[in-house]
């Protein structure tokens, strides 16, 4: 999307899902994420971010949050 690589993309609801590892928490990673988010939001996309830790240690909660957000986007 616009030269950016995203982890998951649901075109039907313009949803980008990012699973962030350690590299996203450096100064460079944070800056790159902000730039990418600004660009993607400018295209009308919704961006949801989860950390690797959230996905690995509490997948159920992450999936429930994702389910609710998808429901809201489909309204």
PQR file with spaces between the fields and no chain letter, atoms N, CA, C, O and H, PARSE charges and radii, in Angstrom:
ATOM       1  N    UNK     1       0.859   -1.172    0.000 -0.4000 1.5000
ATOM       2  CA   UNK     1       0.000    0.000    0.000 -0.0000 2.0000
ATOM       3  C    UNK     1       0.904    1.235    0.000  0.5500 1.7000
ATOM       4  O    UNK     1       1.567    1.529    0.995 -0.5500 1.4000
ATOM       5  N    UNK     2       0.923    1.932   -1.095 -0.4000 1.5000
ATOM       6  CA   UNK     2       1.727    3.139   -1.177 -0.0000 2.0000
ATOM       7  C    UNK     2       3.210    2.903   -0.926  0.5500 1.7000
ATOM       8  O    UNK     2       3.912    3.800   -0.460 -0.5500 1.4000
ATOM       9  H    UNK     2       0.385    1.693   -1.903  0.4000 1.0000
ATOM      10  N    UNK     3       3.690    1.697   -1.234 -0.4000 1.5000
ATOM      11  CA   UNK     3       5.087    1.380   -1.004 -0.0000 2.0000
ATOM      12  C    UNK     3       5.381    0.898    0.407  0.5500 1.7000
ATOM      13  O    UNK     3       6.523    0.566    0.724 -0.5500 1.4000
ATOM      14  H    UNK     3       3.119    0.969   -1.613  0.4000 1.0000
ATOM      15  N    UNK     4       4.375    0.856    1.245 -0.4000 1.5000
ATOM      16  CA   UNK     4       4.546    0.371    2.610 -0.0000 2.0000
ATOM      17  C    UNK     4       4.143   -1.101    2.694  0.5500 1.7000
ATOM      18  O    UNK     4       3.251   -1.558    1.979 -0.5500 1.4000
ATOM      19  H    UNK     4       3.447    1.125    0.988  0.4000 1.0000
ATOM      20  N    UNK     5       4.795   -1.806    3.552 -0.4000 1.5000
ATOM      21  CA   UNK     5       4.436   -3.188    3.833 -0.0000 2.0000
ATOM      22  C    UNK     5       3.720   -3.213    5.171  0.5500 1.7000
ATOM      23  O    UNK     5       4.236   -2.722    6.175 -0.5500 1.4000
ATOM      24  H    UNK     5       5.520   -1.434    4.132  0.4000 1.0000
ATOM      25  N    UNK     6       2.524   -3.792    5.174 -0.4000 1.5000
ATOM      26  CA   UNK     6       1.760   -3.916    6.410 -0.0000 2.0000
ATOM      27  C    UNK     6       1.646   -5.403    6.735  0.5500 1.7000
ATOM      28  O    UNK     6       1.828   -6.254    5.865 -0.5500 1.4000
ATOM      29  H    UNK     6       2.105   -4.191    4.359  0.4000 1.0000
ATOM      30  N    UNK     7       1.347   -5.699    7.977 -0.4000 1.5000
ATOM      31  CA   UNK     7       1.252   -7.103    8.369 -0.0000 2.0000
ATOM      32  C    UNK     7      -0.014   -7.756    7.829  0.5500 1.7000
ATOM      33  O    UNK     7       0.042   -8.851    7.268 -0.5500 1.4000
ATOM      34  H    UNK     7       1.199   -5.007    8.684  0.4000 1.0000
ATOM      35  N    UNK     8      -1.147   -7.095    7.992 -0.4000 1.5000
ATOM      36  CA   UNK     8      -2.423   -7.615    7.506 -0.0000 2.0000
ATOM      37  C    UNK     8      -3.242   -6.457    6.963  0.5500 1.7000
ATOM      38  O    UNK     8      -3.199   -5.346    7.492 -0.5500 1.4000
ATOM      39  H    UNK     8      -1.193   -6.206    8.447  0.4000 1.0000
ATOM      40  N    UNK     9      -3.991   -6.731    5.899 -0.4000 1.5000
ATOM      41  CA   UNK     9      -4.832   -5.699    5.303 -0.0000 2.0000
ATOM      42  C    UNK     9      -6.166   -6.311    4.898  0.5500 1.7000
ATOM      43  O    UNK     9      -6.204   -7.305    4.173 -0.5500 1.4000
ATOM      44  H    UNK     9      -4.027   -7.633    5.470  0.4000 1.0000
ATOM      45  N    UNK    10      -7.247   -5.723    5.360 -0.4000 1.5000
ATOM      46  CA   UNK    10      -8.596   -6.137    4.989 -0.0000 2.0000
ATOM      47  C    UNK    10      -9.185   -5.034    4.113  0.5500 1.7000
ATOM      48  O    UNK    10      -9.696   -4.034    4.619 -0.5500 1.4000
ATOM      49  H    UNK    10      -7.216   -4.916    5.949  0.4000 1.0000
ATOM      50  N    UNK    11      -9.112   -5.223    2.811 -0.4000 1.5000
ATOM      51  CA   UNK    11      -9.524   -4.195    1.858 -0.0000 2.0000
ATOM      52  C    UNK    11     -11.004   -3.849    1.981  0.5500 1.7000
ATOM      53  O    UNK    11     -11.380   -2.686    1.832 -0.5500 1.4000
ATOM      54  H    UNK    11      -8.697   -6.035    2.400  0.4000 1.0000
ATOM      55  N    UNK    12     -11.837   -4.832    2.248 -0.4000 1.5000
ATOM      56  CA   UNK    12     -13.282   -4.629    2.318 -0.0000 2.0000
ATOM      57  C    UNK    12     -13.674   -3.560    3.343  0.5500 1.7000
ATOM      58  O    UNK    12     -14.652   -2.837    3.156 -0.5500 1.4000
ATOM      59  H    UNK    12     -11.532   -5.777    2.369  0.4000 1.0000
ATOM      60  N    UNK    13     -12.895   -3.471    4.434 -0.4000 1.5000
ATOM      61  CA   UNK    13     -13.206   -2.501    5.485 -0.0000 2.0000
ATOM      62  C    UNK    13     -12.064   -1.508    5.704  0.5500 1.7000
ATOM      63  O    UNK    13     -12.061   -0.781    6.698 -0.5500 1.4000
ATOM      64  H    UNK    13     -12.100   -4.059    4.586  0.4000 1.0000
ATOM      65  N    UNK    14     -11.106   -1.470    4.795 -0.4000 1.5000
ATOM      66  CA   UNK    14      -9.960   -0.543    4.857 -0.0000 2.0000
ATOM      67  C    UNK    14      -9.259   -0.600    6.212  0.5500 1.7000
ATOM      68  O    UNK    14      -9.017    0.425    6.849 -0.5500 1.4000
ATOM      69  H    UNK    14     -11.109   -2.060    3.988  0.4000 1.0000
ATOM      70  N    UNK    15      -8.942   -1.810    6.632 -0.4000 1.5000
ATOM      71  CA   UNK    15      -8.320   -2.028    7.938 -0.0000 2.0000
ATOM      72  C    UNK    15      -6.913   -2.578    7.776  0.5500 1.7000
ATOM      73  O    UNK    15      -6.690   -3.560    7.069 -0.5500 1.4000
ATOM      74  H    UNK    15      -9.138   -2.643    6.114  0.4000 1.0000
ATOM      75  N    UNK    16      -5.977   -1.932    8.437 -0.4000 1.5000
ATOM      76  CA   UNK    16      -4.595   -2.393    8.505 -0.0000 2.0000
ATOM      77  C    UNK    16      -4.335   -2.860    9.930  0.5500 1.7000
ATOM      78  O    UNK    16      -4.660   -2.160   10.889 -0.5500 1.4000
ATOM      79  H    UNK    16      -6.158   -1.134    9.011  0.4000 1.0000
ATOM      80  N    UNK    17      -3.752   -4.034   10.063 -0.4000 1.5000
ATOM      81  CA   UNK    17      -3.395   -4.558   11.380 -0.0000 2.0000
ATOM      82  C    UNK    17      -1.883   -4.723   11.409  0.5500 1.7000
ATOM      83  O    UNK    17      -1.297   -5.373   10.543 -0.5500 1.4000
ATOM      84  H    UNK    17      -3.488   -4.602    9.284  0.4000 1.0000
ATOM      85  N    UNK    18      -1.270   -4.131   12.406 -0.4000 1.5000
ATOM      86  CA   UNK    18       0.171   -4.220   12.585 -0.0000 2.0000
ATOM      87  C    UNK    18       0.480   -4.960   13.881  0.5500 1.7000
ATOM      88  O    UNK    18      -0.123   -4.698   14.921 -0.5500 1.4000
ATOM      89  H    UNK    18      -1.746   -3.602   13.109  0.4000 1.0000
ATOM      90  N    UNK    19       1.418   -5.877   13.801 -0.4000 1.5000
ATOM      91  CA   UNK    19       1.923   -6.587   14.972 -0.0000 2.0000
ATOM      92  C    UNK    19       3.359   -6.096   15.160  0.5500 1.7000
ATOM      93  O    UNK    19       4.244   -6.422   14.368 -0.5500 1.4000
ATOM      94  H    UNK    19       1.908   -6.090   12.956  0.4000 1.0000
ATOM      95  N    UNK    20       3.579   -5.314   16.209 -0.4000 1.5000
ATOM      96  CA   UNK    20       4.853   -4.621   16.389 -0.0000 2.0000
ATOM      97  C    UNK    20       5.813   -5.384   17.291  0.5500 1.7000
ATOM      98  O    UNK    20       5.497   -5.737   18.427 -0.5500 1.4000
ATOM      99  H    UNK    20       2.861   -5.049   16.852  0.4000 1.0000
ATOM     100  N    UNK    21       6.995   -5.624   16.738 -0.4000 1.5000
ATOM     101  CA   UNK    21       8.082   -6.222   17.502 -0.0000 2.0000
ATOM     102  C    UNK    21       9.005   -5.147   18.043  0.5500 1.7000
ATOM     103  O    UNK    21       8.699   -3.957   17.986 -0.5500 1.4000
ATOM     104  H    UNK    21       7.251   -5.338   15.815  0.4000 1.0000
ATOM     105  N    UNK    22      10.124   -5.578   18.560 -0.4000 1.5000
ATOM     106  CA   UNK    22      11.067   -4.668   19.234 -0.0000 2.0000
ATOM     107  C    UNK    22      11.533   -3.511   18.362  0.5500 1.7000
ATOM     108  O    UNK    22      11.735   -2.406   18.865 -0.5500 1.4000
ATOM     109  H    UNK    22      10.373   -6.545   18.606  0.4000 1.0000
ATOM     110  N    UNK    23      11.708   -3.742   17.071 -0.4000 1.5000
ATOM     111  CA   UNK    23      12.230   -2.686   16.199 -0.0000 2.0000
ATOM     112  C    UNK    23      11.288   -1.491   16.112  0.5500 1.7000
ATOM     113  O    UNK    23      11.712   -0.398   15.736 -0.5500 1.4000
ATOM     114  H    UNK    23      11.544   -4.639   16.662  0.4000 1.0000
ATOM     115  N    UNK    24      10.035   -1.681   16.450 -0.4000 1.5000
ATOM     116  CA   UNK    24       9.066   -0.592   16.387 -0.0000 2.0000
ATOM     117  C    UNK    24       9.177    0.351   17.585  0.5500 1.7000
ATOM     118  O    UNK    24       8.554    1.412   17.591 -0.5500 1.4000
ATOM     119  H    UNK    24       9.691   -2.569   16.755  0.4000 1.0000
ATOM     120  N    UNK    25       9.948   -0.016   18.584 -0.4000 1.5000
ATOM     121  CA   UNK    25      10.033    0.780   19.808 -0.0000 2.0000
ATOM     122  C    UNK    25      11.333    1.568   19.918  0.5500 1.7000
ATOM     123  O    UNK    25      11.635    2.133   20.969 -0.5500 1.4000
ATOM     124  H    UNK    25      10.454   -0.878   18.580  0.4000 1.0000
ATOM     125  N    UNK    26      12.098    1.604   18.835 -0.4000 1.5000
ATOM     126  CA   UNK    26      13.277    2.468   18.773 -0.0000 2.0000
ATOM     127  C    UNK    26      12.830    3.834   18.262  0.5500 1.7000
ATOM     128  O    UNK    26      11.719    3.973   17.752 -0.5500 1.4000
ATOM     129  H    UNK    26      11.853    1.145   17.981  0.4000 1.0000
ATOM     130  N    UNK    27      13.676    4.824   18.396 -0.4000 1.5000
ATOM     131  CA   UNK    27      13.336    6.161   17.890 -0.0000 2.0000
ATOM     132  C    UNK    27      13.039    6.109   16.391  0.5500 1.7000
ATOM     133  O    UNK    27      12.084    6.727   15.922 -0.5500 1.4000
ATOM     134  H    UNK    27      14.579    4.711   18.811  0.4000 1.0000
ATOM     135  N    UNK    28      13.856    5.374   15.647 -0.4000 1.5000
ATOM     136  CA   UNK    28      13.640    5.248   14.195 -0.0000 2.0000
ATOM     137  C    UNK    28      12.344    4.514   13.888  0.5500 1.7000
ATOM     138  O    UNK    28      11.601    4.905   12.988 -0.5500 1.4000
ATOM     139  H    UNK    28      14.632    4.871   16.028  0.4000 1.0000
ATOM     140  N    UNK    29      12.073    3.453   14.635 -0.4000 1.5000
ATOM     141  CA   UNK    29      10.861    2.672   14.422 -0.0000 2.0000
ATOM     142  C    UNK    29       9.610    3.472   14.713  0.5500 1.7000
ATOM     143  O    UNK    29       8.635    3.409   13.964 -0.5500 1.4000
ATOM     144  H    UNK    29      12.676    3.135   15.367  0.4000 1.0000
ATOM     145  N    UNK    30       9.636    4.218   15.790 -0.4000 1.5000
ATOM     146  CA   UNK    30       8.496    5.058   16.161 -0.0000 2.0000
ATOM     147  C    UNK    30       8.241    6.105   15.084  0.5500 1.7000
ATOM     148  O    UNK    30       7.098    6.335   14.690 -0.5500 1.4000
ATOM     149  H    UNK    30      10.428    4.270   16.398  0.4000 1.0000
ATOM     150  N    UNK    31       9.301    6.731   14.615 -0.4000 1.5000
ATOM     151  CA   UNK    31       9.176    7.749   13.573 -0.0000 2.0000
ATOM     152  C    UNK    31       8.622    7.149   12.283  0.5500 1.7000
ATOM     153  O    UNK    31       7.734    7.730   11.659 -0.5500 1.4000
ATOM     154  H    UNK    31      10.230    6.544   14.935  0.4000 1.0000
ATOM     155  N    UNK    32       9.137    6.002   11.886 -0.4000 1.5000
ATOM     156  CA   UNK    32       8.659    5.344   10.666 -0.0000 2.0000
ATOM     157  C    UNK    32       7.191    4.945   10.801  0.5500 1.7000
ATOM     158  O    UNK    32       6.419    5.087    9.853 -0.5500 1.4000
ATOM     159  H    UNK    32       9.858    5.530   12.392  0.4000 1.0000
ATOM     160  N    UNK    33       6.807    4.448   11.970 -0.4000 1.5000
ATOM     161  CA   UNK    33       5.413    4.063   12.199 -0.0000 2.0000
ATOM     162  C    UNK    33       4.484    5.272   12.126  0.5500 1.7000
ATOM     163  O    UNK    33       3.395    5.184   11.559 -0.5500 1.4000
ATOM     164  H    UNK    33       7.434    4.332   12.740  0.4000 1.0000
ATOM     165  N    UNK    34       4.903    6.389   12.691 -0.4000 1.5000
ATOM     166  CA   UNK    34       4.091    7.603   12.644 -0.0000 2.0000
ATOM     167  C    UNK    34       3.895    8.065   11.206  0.5500 1.7000
ATOM     168  O    UNK    34       2.795    8.459   10.818 -0.5500 1.4000
ATOM     169  H    UNK    34       5.788    6.461   13.152  0.4000 1.0000
ATOM     170  N    UNK    35       4.963    8.014   10.421 -0.4000 1.5000
ATOM     171  CA   UNK    35       4.903    8.421    9.017 -0.0000 2.0000
ATOM     172  C    UNK    35       3.958    7.499    8.233  0.5500 1.7000
ATOM     173  O    UNK    35       3.115    7.966    7.468 -0.5500 1.4000
ATOM     174  H    UNK    35       5.856    7.694   10.737  0.4000 1.0000
ATOM     175  N    UNK    36       4.109    6.200    8.432 -0.4000 1.5000
ATOM     176  CA   UNK    36       3.271    5.223    7.742 -0.0000 2.0000
ATOM     177  C    UNK    36       1.802    5.404    8.160  0.5500 1.7000
ATOM     178  O    UNK    36       0.910    5.385    7.312 -0.5500 1.4000
ATOM     179  H    UNK    36       4.794    5.820    9.054  0.4000 1.0000
ATOM     180  N    UNK    37       1.556    5.576    9.455 -0.4000 1.5000
ATOM     181  CA   UNK    37       0.195    5.754    9.952 -0.0000 2.0000
ATOM     182  C    UNK    37      -0.443    6.996    9.338  0.5500 1.7000
ATOM     183  O    UNK    37      -1.594    6.948    8.903 -0.5500 1.4000
ATOM     184  H    UNK    37       2.281    5.591   10.143  0.4000 1.0000
ATOM     185  N    UNK    38       0.278    8.089    9.300 -0.4000 1.5000
ATOM     186  CA   UNK    38      -0.226    9.329    8.706 -0.0000 2.0000
ATOM     187  C    UNK    38      -0.620    9.107    7.248  0.5500 1.7000
ATOM     188  O    UNK    38      -1.683    9.547    6.810 -0.5500 1.4000
ATOM     189  H    UNK    38       1.213    8.128    9.654  0.4000 1.0000
ATOM     190  N    UNK    39       0.234    8.427    6.509 -0.4000 1.5000
ATOM     191  CA   UNK    39      -0.028    8.162    5.093 -0.0000 2.0000
ATOM     192  C    UNK    39      -1.264    7.282    4.926  0.5500 1.7000
ATOM     193  O    UNK    39      -2.150    7.597    4.131 -0.5500 1.4000
ATOM     194  H    UNK    39       1.098    8.069    6.864  0.4000 1.0000
ATOM     195  N    UNK    40      -1.324    6.192    5.667 -0.4000 1.5000
ATOM     196  CA   UNK    40      -2.433    5.246    5.530 -0.0000 2.0000
ATOM     197  C    UNK    40      -3.759    5.859    5.979  0.5500 1.7000
ATOM     198  O    UNK    40      -4.792    5.625    5.350 -0.5500 1.4000
ATOM     199  H    UNK    40      -0.605    5.936    6.313  0.4000 1.0000
ATOM     200  N    UNK    41      -3.740    6.635    7.052 -0.4000 1.5000
ATOM     201  CA   UNK    41      -4.963    7.308    7.490 -0.0000 2.0000
ATOM     202  C    UNK    41      -5.431    8.301    6.428  0.5500 1.7000
ATOM     203  O    UNK    41      -6.631    8.508    6.248 -0.5500 1.4000
ATOM     204  H    UNK    41      -2.901    6.825    7.563  0.4000 1.0000
ATOM     205  N    UNK    42      -4.479    8.912    5.730 -0.4000 1.5000
ATOM     206  CA   UNK    42      -4.816    9.823    4.640 -0.0000 2.0000
ATOM     207  C    UNK    42      -5.551    9.127    3.503  0.5500 1.7000
ATOM     208  O    UNK    42      -6.255    9.774    2.728 -0.5500 1.4000
ATOM     209  H    UNK    42      -3.504    8.744    5.877  0.4000 1.0000
ATOM     210  N    UNK    43      -5.390    7.821    3.402 -0.4000 1.5000
ATOM     211  CA   UNK    43      -6.105    7.024    2.407 -0.0000 2.0000
ATOM     212  C    UNK    43      -7.428    6.503    2.957  0.5500 1.7000
ATOM     213  O    UNK    43      -8.133    5.746    2.289 -0.5500 1.4000
ATOM     214  H    UNK    43      -4.818    7.296    4.032  0.4000 1.0000
ATOM     215  N    UNK    44      -7.756    6.913    4.176 -0.4000 1.5000
ATOM     216  CA   UNK    44      -9.015    6.506    4.784 -0.0000 2.0000
ATOM     217  C    UNK    44      -8.970    5.169    5.496  0.5500 1.7000
ATOM     218  O    UNK    44     -10.011    4.574    5.773 -0.5500 1.4000
ATOM     219  H    UNK    44      -7.183    7.528    4.718  0.4000 1.0000
ATOM     220  N    UNK    45      -7.786    4.698    5.792 -0.4000 1.5000
ATOM     221  CA   UNK    45      -7.648    3.399    6.453 -0.0000 2.0000
ATOM     222  C    UNK    45      -7.634    3.545    7.965  0.5500 1.7000
ATOM     223  O    UNK    45      -7.223    4.570    8.510 -0.5500 1.4000
ATOM     224  H    UNK    45      -6.940    5.182    5.567  0.4000 1.0000
ATOM     225  N    UNK    46      -8.090    2.500    8.621 -0.4000 1.5000
ATOM     226  CA   UNK    46      -8.003    2.385   10.069 -0.0000 2.0000
ATOM     227  C    UNK    46      -6.806    1.494   10.365  0.5500 1.7000
ATOM     228  O    UNK    46      -6.638    0.449    9.736 -0.5500 1.4000
ATOM     229  H    UNK    46      -8.424    1.668    8.178  0.4000 1.0000
ATOM     230  N    UNK    47      -5.982    1.896   11.313 -0.4000 1.5000
ATOM     231  CA   UNK    47      -4.796    1.123   11.675 -0.0000 2.0000
ATOM     232  C    UNK    47      -4.943    0.652   13.113  0.5500 1.7000
ATOM     233  O    UNK    47      -5.143    1.454   14.025 -0.5500 1.4000
ATOM     234  H    UNK    47      -6.119    2.744   11.824  0.4000 1.0000
ATOM     235  N    UNK    48      -4.843   -0.650   13.302 -0.4000 1.5000
ATOM     236  CA   UNK    48      -4.841   -1.232   14.639 -0.0000 2.0000
ATOM     237  C    UNK    48      -3.463   -1.814   14.894  0.5500 1.7000
ATOM     238  O    UNK    48      -2.902   -2.511   14.049 -0.5500 1.4000
ATOM     239  H    UNK    48      -4.680   -1.302   12.561  0.4000 1.0000
ATOM     240  N    UNK    49      -2.929   -1.520   16.065 -0.4000 1.5000
ATOM     241  CA   UNK    49      -1.602   -2.010   16.423 -0.0000 2.0000
ATOM     242  C    UNK    49      -1.678   -2.892   17.658  0.5500 1.7000
ATOM     243  O    UNK    49      -2.366   -2.585   18.632 -0.5500 1.4000
ATOM     244  H    UNK    49      -3.385   -0.954   16.751  0.4000 1.0000
ATOM     245  N    UNK    50      -0.961   -3.976   17.586 -0.4000 1.5000
ATOM     246  CA   UNK    50      -0.782   -4.879   18.714 -0.0000 2.0000
ATOM     247  C    UNK    50       0.707   -5.124   18.848  0.5500 1.7000
ATOM     248  O    UNK    50       1.434   -5.093   17.856 -0.5500 1.4000
ATOM     249  H    UNK    50      -0.402   -4.225   16.795  0.4000 1.0000
ATOM     250  N    UNK    51       1.163   -5.365   20.052 -0.4000 1.5000
ATOM     251  CA   UNK    51       2.566   -5.738   20.231 -0.0000 2.0000
ATOM     252  C    UNK    51       2.690   -7.253   20.113  0.5500 1.7000
ATOM     253  O    UNK    51       1.715   -7.984   20.287 -0.5500 1.4000
ATOM     254  H    UNK    51       0.573   -5.390   20.858  0.4000 1.0000
ATOM     255  N    UNK    52       3.894   -7.709   19.819 -0.4000 1.5000
ATOM     256  CA   UNK    52       4.145   -9.155   19.806 -0.0000 2.0000
ATOM     257  C    UNK    52       3.739   -9.757   21.147  0.5500 1.7000
ATOM     258  O    UNK    52       3.153  -10.838   21.203 -0.5500 1.4000
ATOM     259  H    UNK    52       4.686   -7.116   19.679  0.4000 1.0000
ATOM     260  N    UNK    53       4.055   -9.048   22.218 -0.4000 1.5000
ATOM     261  CA   UNK    53       3.757   -9.536   23.563 -0.0000 2.0000
ATOM     262  C    UNK    53       2.246   -9.718   23.759  0.5500 1.7000
ATOM     263  O    UNK    53       1.811  -10.725   24.315 -0.5500 1.4000
ATOM     264  H    UNK    53       4.531   -8.170   22.173  0.4000 1.0000
ATOM     265  N    UNK    54       1.455   -8.752   23.307 -0.4000 1.5000
ATOM     266  CA   UNK    54      -0.001   -8.869   23.417 -0.0000 2.0000
ATOM     267  C    UNK    54      -0.503  -10.114   22.687  0.5500 1.7000
ATOM     268  O    UNK    54      -1.337  -10.856   23.207 -0.5500 1.4000
ATOM     269  H    UNK    54       1.809   -7.933   22.855  0.4000 1.0000
ATOM     270  N    UNK    55       0.006  -10.329   21.495 -0.4000 1.5000
ATOM     271  CA   UNK    55      -0.447  -11.450   20.681 -0.0000 2.0000
ATOM     272  C    UNK    55       0.007  -12.778   21.290  0.5500 1.7000
ATOM     273  O    UNK    55      -0.752  -13.747   21.306 -0.5500 1.4000
ATOM     274  H    UNK    55       0.683   -9.726   21.073  0.4000 1.0000
ATOM     275  N    UNK    56       1.222  -12.822   21.781 -0.4000 1.5000
ATOM     276  CA   UNK    56       1.761  -14.070   22.331 -0.0000 2.0000
ATOM     277  C    UNK    56       1.215  -14.399   23.712  0.5500 1.7000
ATOM     278  O    UNK    56       1.004  -15.568   24.034 -0.5500 1.4000
ATOM     279  H    UNK    56       1.839  -12.035   21.768  0.4000 1.0000
ATOM     280  N    UNK    57       0.984  -13.376   24.533 -0.4000 1.5000
ATOM     281  CA   UNK    57       0.588  -13.640   25.911 -0.0000 2.0000
ATOM     282  C    UNK    57      -0.905  -13.488   26.183  0.5500 1.7000
ATOM     283  O    UNK    57      -1.410  -14.011   27.177 -0.5500 1.4000
ATOM     284  H    UNK    57       1.156  -12.426   24.272  0.4000 1.0000
ATOM     285  N    UNK    58      -1.615  -12.777   25.308 -0.4000 1.5000
ATOM     286  CA   UNK    58      -3.044  -12.561   25.553 -0.0000 2.0000
ATOM     287  C    UNK    58      -3.791  -12.493   24.227  0.5500 1.7000
ATOM     288  O    UNK    58      -4.491  -11.521   23.944 -0.5500 1.4000
ATOM     289  H    UNK    58      -1.205  -12.352   24.501  0.4000 1.0000
ATOM     290  N    UNK    59      -3.636  -13.514   23.436 -0.4000 1.5000
ATOM     291  CA   UNK    59      -4.237  -13.548   22.107 -0.0000 2.0000
ATOM     292  C    UNK    59      -5.752  -13.385   22.174  0.5500 1.7000
ATOM     293  O    UNK    59      -6.340  -12.698   21.339 -0.5500 1.4000
ATOM     294  H    UNK    59      -3.067  -14.304   23.666  0.4000 1.0000
ATOM     295  N    UNK    60      -6.379  -14.004   23.149 -0.4000 1.5000
ATOM     296  CA   UNK    60      -7.836  -13.912   23.269 -0.0000 2.0000
ATOM     297  C    UNK    60      -8.329  -12.484   23.367  0.5500 1.7000
ATOM     298  O    UNK    60      -9.292  -12.107   22.699 -0.5500 1.4000
ATOM     299  H    UNK    60      -5.902  -14.562   23.828  0.4000 1.0000
ATOM     300  N    UNK    61      -7.674  -11.688   24.196 -0.4000 1.5000
ATOM     301  CA   UNK    61      -8.073  -10.282   24.348 -0.0000 2.0000
ATOM     302  C    UNK    61      -7.819   -9.496   23.064  0.5500 1.7000
ATOM     303  O    UNK    61      -8.626   -8.652   22.674 -0.5500 1.4000
ATOM     304  H    UNK    61      -6.892  -11.994   24.739  0.4000 1.0000
ATOM     305  N    UNK    62      -6.700   -9.776   22.414 -0.4000 1.5000
ATOM     306  CA   UNK    62      -6.386   -9.091   21.157 -0.0000 2.0000
ATOM     307  C    UNK    62      -7.434   -9.418   20.100  0.5500 1.7000
ATOM     308  O    UNK    62      -7.884   -8.530   19.375 -0.5500 1.4000
ATOM     309  H    UNK    62      -6.044  -10.461   22.730  0.4000 1.0000
ATOM     310  N    UNK    63      -7.820  -10.677   20.009 -0.4000 1.5000
ATOM     311  CA   UNK    63      -8.820  -11.081   19.030 -0.0000 2.0000
ATOM     312  C    UNK    63     -10.195  -10.502   19.345  0.5500 1.7000
ATOM     313  O    UNK    63     -10.930  -10.127   18.431 -0.5500 1.4000
ATOM     314  H    UNK    63      -7.454  -11.398   20.598  0.4000 1.0000
ATOM     315  N    UNK    64     -10.547  -10.425   20.611 -0.4000 1.5000
ATOM     316  CA   UNK    64     -11.830   -9.834   20.992 -0.0000 2.0000
ATOM     317  C    UNK    64     -11.855   -8.343   20.637  0.5500 1.7000
ATOM     318  O    UNK    64     -12.855   -7.849   20.116 -0.5500 1.4000
ATOM     319  H    UNK    64      -9.950  -10.730   21.353  0.4000 1.0000
ATOM     320  N    UNK    65     -10.778   -7.634   20.913 -0.4000 1.5000
ATOM     321  CA   UNK    65     -10.679   -6.219   20.549 -0.0000 2.0000
ATOM     322  C    UNK    65     -10.801   -6.071   19.032  0.5500 1.7000
ATOM     323  O    UNK    65     -11.511   -5.192   18.542 -0.5500 1.4000
ATOM     324  H    UNK    65      -9.966   -8.035   21.337  0.4000 1.0000
ATOM     325  N    UNK    66     -10.109   -6.929   18.300 -0.4000 1.5000
ATOM     326  CA   UNK    66     -10.159   -6.900   16.841 -0.0000 2.0000
ATOM     327  C    UNK    66     -11.586   -7.161   16.347  0.5500 1.7000
ATOM     328  O    UNK    66     -12.055   -6.483   15.433 -0.5500 1.4000
ATOM     329  H    UNK    66      -9.533   -7.643   18.698  0.4000 1.0000
ATOM     330  N    UNK    67     -12.266   -8.122   16.934 -0.4000 1.5000
ATOM     331  CA   UNK    67     -13.639   -8.443   16.539 -0.0000 2.0000
ATOM     332  C    UNK    67     -14.555   -7.223   16.715  0.5500 1.7000
ATOM     333  O    UNK    67     -15.362   -6.907   15.840 -0.5500 1.4000
ATOM     334  H    UNK    67     -11.885   -8.673   17.676  0.4000 1.0000
ATOM     335  N    UNK    68     -14.417   -6.557   17.845 -0.4000 1.5000
ATOM     336  CA   UNK    68     -15.244   -5.375   18.121 -0.0000 2.0000
ATOM     337  C    UNK    68     -14.948   -4.265   17.118  0.5500 1.7000
ATOM     338  O    UNK    68     -15.866   -3.614   16.619 -0.5500 1.4000
ATOM     339  H    UNK    68     -13.762   -6.814   18.555  0.4000 1.0000
ATOM     340  N    UNK    69     -13.680   -4.051   16.825 -0.4000 1.5000
ATOM     341  CA   UNK    69     -13.313   -2.995   15.876 -0.0000 2.0000
ATOM     342  C    UNK    69     -13.842   -3.307   14.482  0.5500 1.7000
ATOM     343  O    UNK    69     -14.297   -2.408   13.776 -0.5500 1.4000
ATOM     344  H    UNK    69     -12.934   -4.579   17.231  0.4000 1.0000
ATOM     345  N    UNK    70     -13.787   -4.567   14.084 -0.4000 1.5000
ATOM     346  CA   UNK    70     -14.310   -4.955   12.769 -0.0000 2.0000
ATOM     347  C    UNK    70     -15.819   -4.743   12.725  0.5500 1.7000
ATOM     348  O    UNK    70     -16.343   -4.241   11.730 -0.5500 1.4000
ATOM     349  H    UNK    70     -13.418   -5.298   14.658  0.4000 1.0000
ATOM     350  N    UNK    71     -16.507   -5.111   13.766 -0.4000 1.5000
ATOM     351  CA   UNK    71     -17.954   -4.862   13.829 -0.0000 2.0000
ATOM     352  C    UNK    71     -18.251   -3.379   13.648  0.5500 1.7000
ATOM     353  O    UNK    71     -19.145   -3.012   12.885 -0.5500 1.4000
ATOM     354  H    UNK    71     -16.082   -5.519   14.574  0.4000 1.0000
ATOM     355  N    UNK    72     -17.511   -2.531   14.342 -0.4000 1.5000
ATOM     356  CA   UNK    72     -17.714   -1.082   14.250 -0.0000 2.0000
ATOM     357  C    UNK    72     -17.434   -0.558   12.847  0.5500 1.7000
ATOM     358  O    UNK    72     -18.133    0.337   12.371 -0.5500 1.4000
ATOM     359  H    UNK    72     -16.785   -2.830   14.962  0.4000 1.0000
ATOM     360  N    UNK    73     -16.432   -1.097   12.186 -0.4000 1.5000
ATOM     361  CA   UNK    73     -16.094   -0.638   10.843 -0.0000 2.0000
ATOM     362  C    UNK    73     -17.142   -1.065    9.815  0.5500 1.7000
ATOM     363  O    UNK    73     -17.303   -0.413    8.783 -0.5500 1.4000
ATOM     364  H    UNK    73     -15.865   -1.824   12.572  0.4000 1.0000
ATOM     365  N    UNK    74     -17.834   -2.127   10.088 -0.4000 1.5000
ATOM     366  CA   UNK    74     -18.856   -2.635    9.149 -0.0000 2.0000
ATOM     367  C    UNK    74     -20.181   -1.908    9.288  0.5500 1.7000
ATOM     368  O    UNK    74     -21.073   -2.108    8.464 -0.5500 1.4000
ATOM     369  H    UNK    74     -17.704   -2.657   10.926  0.4000 1.0000
ATOM     370  N    UNK    75     -20.336   -1.073   10.301 -0.4000 1.5000
ATOM     371  CA   UNK    75     -21.603   -0.343   10.518 -0.0000 2.0000
ATOM     372  C    UNK    75     -21.728    0.801    9.552  0.5500 1.7000
ATOM     373  O    UNK    75     -22.721    1.527    9.581 -0.5500 1.4000
ATOM     374  H    UNK    75     -19.611   -0.911   10.971  0.4000 1.0000
